[in-house]
Amino acid sequence: MSFKKINLIQTLQKSLAEEGYIRPTPIQNRAIPIILSGKDLLGCAQTGTGKTAAFALPILQILSNKKEGAPRRRTIRSLILTPTRELAVQIGDSFTAYGKHTGLKNVVVFGGVKQRLQTDRLKAGVDILVATPGRLLDLMEQNYIILNHLELFVLDEADRMLDMGFINDVKKIISKLPSKRQSLFFSATMPDEIVKLAKTILVNPVKIEITPESPTVEAIKQSLYYVARPDKKNLLIHLLKDPAIVSALVFTRTKHGADIVAKVLNKANILSEAIHGNKSQNARQRALNNFKEKKTRVLVATDIAARGIDIDELSHVINYEIPNIPETYVHRIGRTGRAGLGGVAISFCDGEERAFLKDINKLIAIPIPLIEDHPYVSDAAAIVNPKPSSNKDKQPNNKPRSSSGKPRQAKGGSRTEKSRSEKSSASEKPRGERSSASEKPKSIKSGTTEKSRNDRSGASEKSKSWRKNKWAREIKSNRGKS
């Protein structure tokens, strides 16, 4: 099906043709007619499905059709709320590209930069506003942004909003929106809290759920390397020596970890840059542009920063650290399988990450192929954690317990503990064994007593002999003196 068959206006079709888009993706094919009909939408779609165009195109068409009746001064008629700066810029670029023949104006606002340039653009008038939560609230408090004329509201990447702790900010923003509006809600996953949030925003929504055309496990060549944590950097350098890895997006869990990996790679003469929330907006955009233009071979990123990365023909994704959320794994490797293209996803797994790997295998319903032919194989990482033993296998705990129920700690094998242990072991033996066991300590005690008596007797005789000799010497000495 082409874009002509989903009733897009001529100006939008012209822009799409200029951008090289011929037919809509499944989410565009399903979402665009629903949005054009004026209904609220709940969309669950993974990364790389064409979600941005799915809401941008119908918004541009709705606002274009209502342009004649709009107030003379431009007012904000559509708000797109998104979690990261990179994603906001990407969405803004999409509105600019698709809407260049509509006469509609969009502005992107986000934190991390001075607000002067953004506020100047707002003062000039805007139809479509793309914003991150923090900067939007700041500008609303300063009365630079007024949403009284809002007609369409889009909450994008709702699950990432939750992960980043923006839910309270989102709720504040929603409370200030006009009650009469059309709302579109998009999320890659649907945890309970996101479902609850959607119910407070949407009215009788149409729900659509889209999965990629080809399953992740089929579209992307995956591989797994068991490696000890200290050897991960060495394995990464080893793999990047392969010229077949033209470009690689390396994922770490933390910002600090991303900086360390980029530093290690640059020291090994592998051009790399890190991108995460602690970097300035200019630094992040520069690193992203360098990677897209192939000036940098490796981009090291955290999951949050990577949400705004839209790169065509990315050859490799490397999970330097296994994500603790299985869906995140799918989003990560989806970066290299855009629009049905194939790619390669490599994952490093240490011993502490085995539980995360198990959850991922369960989600994708197939084990990730294991690569054992590499110089940093870790047997410890490959060991599967043993299952807890059943009650039948458990041995009784005969350790004495305190009044709190906790086992008492023996202090250096004290007499008290030893005697208790001896009594306990004796009481568990048959009667015949108990009598022999009870006789044994007596014989030891008897032998010890006899020995000590003999020792004392010998010591007494020596003392008497020494005193007798001393007395004889004194007599002899006195005789000599006289």
Sequence and secondary structure as in RCSB ss.txt:
>XXXX:A:sequence
MSFKKINLIQTLQKSLAEEGYIRPTPIQNRAIPIILSGKDLLGCAQTGTGKTAAFALPILQILSNKKEGAPRRRT
IRSLILTPTRELAVQIGDSFTAYGKHTGLKNVVVFGGVKQRLQTDRLKAGVDILVATPGRLLDLMEQNYIILNHL
ELFVLDEADRMLDMGFINDVKKIISKLPSKRQSLFFSATMPDEIVKLAKTILVNPVKIEITPESPTVEAIKQSLY
YVARPDKKNLLIHLLKDPAIVSALVFTRTKHGADIVAKVLNKANILSEAIHGNKSQNARQRALNNFKEKKTRVLV
ATDIAARGIDIDELSHVINYEIPNIPETYVHRIGRTGRAGLGGVAISFCDGEERAFLKDINKLIAIPIPLIEDHP
YVSDAAAIVNPKPSSNKDKQPNNKPRSSSGKPRQAKGGSRTEKSRSEKSSASEKPRGERSSASEKPKSIKSGTTE
KSRNDRSGASEKSKSWRKNKWAREIKSNRGKS
>XXXX:A:secstr
  GGGGT  HHHHHHHHHHT  S  HHHHHHHHHHHTT  EEEEE TTS HHHHHHHHHHHHHHHTGGGS SS  
  EEEE S HHHHHHHHHHHHHHTTTTT  EEEE SSS SHHHHHHHHT  SEEEE HHHHHHHHHTTS   TT 
 EEEE SHHHHHHTT HHHHHHHHHTS SS EEEEEES   HHHHHHHHHH SS EEEEE  SS HHHHEEEEEE
E  GGGHHHHHHHHHT TT   EEEE SSHHHHHHHHHHHHHTT  EEEE TTS HHHHHHHHHHHHTTSSSEEE
E HHHHTT   TT  EEEESS  SSHHHHHHHHGGGSGGG  EEEEEEE GGGHHHHHHHHHHHTS   B   ST
T  HHHHS       TTT       B TTS B   SSS HHHHHHHHHHHHHHS HHHHHHHHHHHHHHHHHHHH
HHHHHHHHHHHHHHHHHHHHHHHHHHHHHHH 
